[in-house]
Amino acid sequence: MHNIAVIGAGMAGCTLARRLVDGGLSVRVFDKGRAAGGRMATRAVGACRFDHGAQFMSVRGAAMSEQLADWQRAGVVSRWPQAEVGADARWVGVPGMNALAPRMLWGAELQPQTTIAGIGTDRLGWWLANDEGMIPDCFDAVLVTLPAPQAAALFDGCSGADATPFSEAMRDISYASCWALMLSFDHRLDAPDCMRLDRNGVLGWAARDSSKPQHDAASECWVVHASARWSDEHMGLEPEDVEPLLLAAFQMQLGMAVMPVHLRAHRWRYARVLKPLGRDCIWDDGQRLGYASDGCLGERVEDAFDSANALAGHVLRSAA
Ligand SMILES: Cc1cc2nc3c(=O)[nH]c(=O)nc-3n(C[C@H](O)[C@H](O)[C@H](O)COP(=O)(O)OP(=O)(O)OC[C@H]3O[C@@H](n4cnc5c(N)ncnc54)[C@H](O)[C@@H]3O)c2cc1C
């Protein structure tokens, strides 16, 4: 086993790539996005850099602590003290949350802007297809790291191999959605850098992203997350319909009718895991098909990392 396809370049896909490349395997990573990072996403607008998905990471386990030490040596993470509560450190990618992905993908081949629409096997091994047709390569193993409903679409349509246990497992994982709002202002707001808000209200979180290390502290850039309940109730709306609603809620929270110079909403349909699978990953050694993501273990970046590490262990043992 030598040539591995990884579908999805979020923390799980990037972690798989790192472990498998380090283990001597050849890895191609496919992602529908323009860049790697997945829900660890960063968008630059003028002087602002918005981390509109995961705002920070906490690190609890030994494996992630070791990885953190590598990121620190490479200068791609830093603490964000403003977000800390008690003794628990909060870590951010620098200059943005998506900065970890290129380090993790070093030595793998990333194919961005490629939505994988089908997977299957024939006599040469695994094939992948996008909307335009077959990807011209074949693989010894396929590792899927998408949020469960998106992964289920691939497993359900899998041809030439029996992916039924994967399809069934995907149905056991559920997510909360999240509307995120990116705003910038031409003056500093009189507000704390991080606000954890009432989960039953409209907003769940608001933070001055320009207070993060290596962001432009002279700019005034905010990321606001709607609560899970409000987001689920308003998932069907378009960004332009959501923007005035979340701006009004933010103004109400601040007690000021401040007007932003930039305003953009982003829809995360599968934002935080509500109900994980409860297994660290899924691996079928005979068919060489695997699944890892935060959906296996929990709702945090570290859960995606741990899940991918577990799957990488199976793949490397199988390849030995
Ligand atoms: C708003 C928000 C706030 C969060 N806050 C925190 C936080 O503060 N702390 C924390 O630890 N975690 C937080 N999280 C959760 C954290 O971001 C995730 O747990 C973690 O990033 C998941 O990584 P993953 O690799 O499993 O999935 P993802 O990051 O979702 O990666 C999956 C990748 O698959 C790609 N993809 C999807 N479909 C296809 C397809 N058909 N073909 C090819 N590619 C495809 C996507 O583009 C994506 O890049 C937050 C998430 C959100 C959205």
The ligand as an SDF file (V2000), in Angstrom:
LIG
                    3D

 53 58  0  0  0  0  0  0  0  0999 V2000
  -18.2480   28.6030   13.9440 C   0  0  0  0  0  0  0  0  0  0  0  0
  -17.3620   27.5380   14.5160 C   0  0  0  0  0  0  0  0  0  0  0  0
  -16.7190   27.7450   15.7370 C   0  0  0  0  0  0  0  0  0  0  0  0
  -15.8930   26.7690   16.2690 C   0  0  0  0  0  0  0  0  0  0  0  0
  -15.2030   27.0290   17.4190 N   0  0  0  0  0  0  0  0  0  0  0  0
  -14.3040   26.1350   17.8730 C   0  0  0  0  0  0  0  0  0  0  0  0
  -13.4680   26.4520   18.9650 C   0  0  0  0  0  0  0  0  0  0  0  0
  -13.5170   27.5710   19.4980 O   0  0  0  0  0  0  0  0  0  0  0  0
  -12.5870   25.5080   19.4000 N   0  0  0  0  0  0  0  0  0  0  0  0
  -12.4990   24.2710   18.8130 C   0  0  0  0  0  0  0  0  0  0  0  0
  -11.6530   23.4550   19.2340 O   0  0  0  0  0  0  0  0  0  0  0  0
  -13.2750   23.9550   17.7570 N   0  0  0  0  0  0  0  0  0  0  0  0
  -14.1600   24.8500   17.2680 C   0  0  0  0  0  0  0  0  0  0  0  0
  -14.9250   24.5500   16.1760 N   0  0  0  0  0  0  0  0  0  0  0  0
  -14.8940   23.1650   15.6430 C   0  0  0  0  0  0  0  0  0  0  0  0
  -13.6350   22.8780   14.7980 C   0  0  0  0  0  0  0  0  0  0  0  0
  -13.5250   23.8510   13.7990 O   0  0  0  0  0  0  0  0  0  0  0  0
  -13.7790   21.4880   14.1930 C   0  0  0  0  0  0  0  0  0  0  0  0
  -13.9360   20.5360   15.2410 O   0  0  0  0  0  0  0  0  0  0  0  0
  -12.6000   21.0290   13.3290 C   0  0  0  0  0  0  0  0  0  0  0  0
  -12.0230   22.0840   12.6170 O   0  0  0  0  0  0  0  0  0  0  0  0
  -13.0920   19.9220   12.4040 C   0  0  0  0  0  0  0  0  0  0  0  0
  -12.0570   19.4710   11.5410 O   0  0  0  0  0  0  0  0  0  0  0  0
  -12.3700   18.3250   10.4710 P   0  0  0  0  0  0  0  0  0  0  0  0
  -11.1290   18.1060    9.6820 O   0  0  0  0  0  0  0  0  0  0  0  0
  -12.9810   17.1590   11.1590 O   0  0  0  0  0  0  0  0  0  0  0  0
  -13.5240   18.9100    9.5210 O   0  0  0  0  0  0  0  0  0  0  0  0
  -13.5240   20.1750    8.5380 P   0  0  0  0  0  0  0  0  0  0  0  0
  -12.6620   21.2550    9.0690 O   0  0  0  0  0  0  0  0  0  0  0  0
  -14.9550   20.4910    8.2730 O   0  0  0  0  0  0  0  0  0  0  0  0
  -12.8420   19.6290    7.1960 O   0  0  0  0  0  0  0  0  0  0  0  0
  -13.5800   18.9780    6.1890 C   0  0  0  0  0  0  0  0  0  0  0  0
  -13.0980   19.4800    4.8210 C   0  0  0  0  0  0  0  0  0  0  0  0
  -13.7730   18.7460    3.8070 O   0  0  0  0  0  0  0  0  0  0  0  0
  -14.0170   19.6140    2.7160 C   0  0  0  0  0  0  0  0  0  0  0  0
  -15.0990   19.0280    1.9150 N   0  0  0  0  0  0  0  0  0  0  0  0
  -16.4240   18.8960    2.2460 C   0  0  0  0  0  0  0  0  0  0  0  0
  -17.0640   18.2210    1.2610 N   0  0  0  0  0  0  0  0  0  0  0  0
  -16.1280   17.8970    0.3330 C   0  0  0  0  0  0  0  0  0  0  0  0
  -16.1710   17.1610   -0.8920 C   0  0  0  0  0  0  0  0  0  0  0  0
  -17.2930   16.5730   -1.3600 N   0  0  0  0  0  0  0  0  0  0  0  0
  -15.0250   17.0310   -1.6060 N   0  0  0  0  0  0  0  0  0  0  0  0
  -13.8510   17.5900   -1.1620 C   0  0  0  0  0  0  0  0  0  0  0  0
  -13.7770   18.2900   -0.0090 N   0  0  0  0  0  0  0  0  0  0  0  0
  -14.8800   18.4240    0.7240 C   0  0  0  0  0  0  0  0  0  0  0  0
  -14.3400   20.9540    3.3570 C   0  0  0  0  0  0  0  0  0  0  0  0
  -14.0890   22.0150    2.4310 O   0  0  0  0  0  0  0  0  0  0  0  0
  -13.3820   20.9530    4.5510 C   0  0  0  0  0  0  0  0  0  0  0  0
  -12.1650   21.6150    4.2230 O   0  0  0  0  0  0  0  0  0  0  0  0
  -15.7250   25.5250   15.5910 C   0  0  0  0  0  0  0  0  0  0  0  0
  -16.3500   25.3350   14.3530 C   0  0  0  0  0  0  0  0  0  0  0  0
  -17.1550   26.3340   13.8150 C   0  0  0  0  0  0  0  0  0  0  0  0
  -17.7540   26.1380   12.4470 C   0  0  0  0  0  0  0  0  0  0  0  0
  1  2  1  0
  2  3  1  0
  2 52  2  0
  3  4  2  0
  4  5  1  0
  4 50  1  0
  5  6  2  0
  6  7  1  0
  6 13  1  0
  7  8  2  0
  7  9  1  0
  9 10  1  0
 10 11  2  0
 10 12  1  0
 12 13  2  0
 13 14  1  0
 14 15  1  0
 14 50  1  0
 15 16  1  0
 16 17  1  0
 16 18  1  0
 18 19  1  0
 18 20  1  0
 20 21  1  0
 20 22  1  0
 22 23  1  0
 23 24  1  0
 24 25  2  0
 24 26  1  0
 24 27  1  0
 27 28  1  0
 28 29  2  0
 28 30  1  0
 28 31  1  0
 31 32  1  0
 32 33  1  0
 33 34  1  0
 33 48  1  0
 34 35  1  0
 35 36  1  0
 35 46  1  0
 36 37  1  0
 36 45  1  0
 37 38  2  0
 38 39  1  0
 39 40  1  0
 39 45  2  0
 40 41  1  0
 40 42  2  0
 42 43  1  0
 43 44  2  0
 44 45  1  0
 46 47  1  0
 46 48  1  0
 48 49  1  0
 50 51  2  0
 51 52  1  0
 52 53  1  0
M  END
$$$$
